[in-house]
Amino acid sequence: MPITTKATIPQSWPSGARYTRGGSMPGTKTFTQLKAQRTFKDTVTAKPGQGSGSADLLFAVYEPAISYTPRPGN
């Protein structure tokens, strides 16, 4: 049964901020493959100068999601 892991940033303040993603998100794998990997991470960074005020502040909603697709007939 394929299991998909992903994460999105549906909202950001300021709205024009652009992020760079990294880490080791596995994408779509079986349970056995995920168990063997044990851990993964998703990193999100933003270049300086995109935030508001003198402190260059950014706020964002980080939304992780895990979904699975049952085999036909299950």
C-alpha positions as CSV (number, residue, x, y, z in Angstrom):
1,M,0.0,0.0,0.0
2,P,1.7,3.3,-1.1
3,I,2.0,5.9,1.7
4,T,2.6,9.5,0.6
5,T,4.2,12.1,2.8
6,K,4.2,15.8,1.8
7,A,4.0,19.2,3.3
8,T,2.7,22.6,2.0
9,I,2.7,26.2,3.1
10,P,-0.8,27.3,2.2
11,Q,-0.5,30.8,3.8
12,S,2.4,33.1,4.5
13,W,2.8,36.6,5.8
14,P,3.9,38.6,3.9
15,S,2.2,36.8,1.1
16,G,5.1,37.4,-1.4
17,A,7.7,35.5,0.7
18,R,9.4,32.7,-1.2
19,Y,10.8,29.6,0.5
20,T,13.4,27.0,-0.3
21,R,12.7,23.5,0.6
22,G,15.1,20.7,1.6
23,G,15.5,17.7,3.8
24,S,14.6,14.1,3.2
25,M,10.9,13.9,2.7
26,P,10.3,10.3,1.4
27,G,7.5,11.1,-1.1
28,T,5.6,7.9,-1.8
29,K,6.9,4.6,-0.3
30,T,5.6,1.4,1.2
31,F,5.3,0.9,4.9
32,T,8.3,-1.4,4.9
33,Q,10.4,1.2,3.1
34,L,9.3,4.0,5.6
35,K,10.0,1.7,8.5
36,A,13.5,1.1,7.2
37,Q,14.1,4.8,6.7
38,R,12.9,5.4,10.3
39,T,13.1,9.2,10.2
40,F,12.9,12.0,7.7
41,K,12.8,15.8,7.8
42,D,11.5,18.7,5.8
43,T,13.4,22.0,6.0
44,V,11.9,25.3,5.0
45,T,14.1,28.5,4.7
46,A,13.6,32.0,3.4
47,K,16.2,34.4,2.2
48,P,16.7,37.5,4.4
49,G,14.9,40.7,3.3
50,Q,11.5,39.2,2.6
51,G,9.9,39.9,5.9
52,S,8.2,42.9,7.5
53,G,9.7,45.5,9.8
54,S,13.2,46.0,10.9
55,A,13.3,42.5,12.4
56,D,12.5,41.0,9.0
57,L,9.7,38.8,10.4
58,L,8.0,36.0,8.4
59,F,5.0,34.0,9.6
60,A,3.7,30.9,7.8
61,V,1.3,28.0,8.1
62,Y,3.1,24.7,7.7
63,E,0.7,21.9,6.8
64,P,2.1,18.3,6.8
65,A,0.0,15.5,5.3
66,I,0.2,11.7,5.2
67,S,-2.1,9.8,2.9
68,Y,-2.4,6.2,1.7
69,T,-3.9,4.6,-1.3
70,P,-5.5,1.2,-0.7
71,R,-5.0,-1.5,-3.3
72,P,-8.0,-2.1,-5.5
73,G,-10.5,-4.4,-3.8
74,N,-9.4,-3.5,-0.2
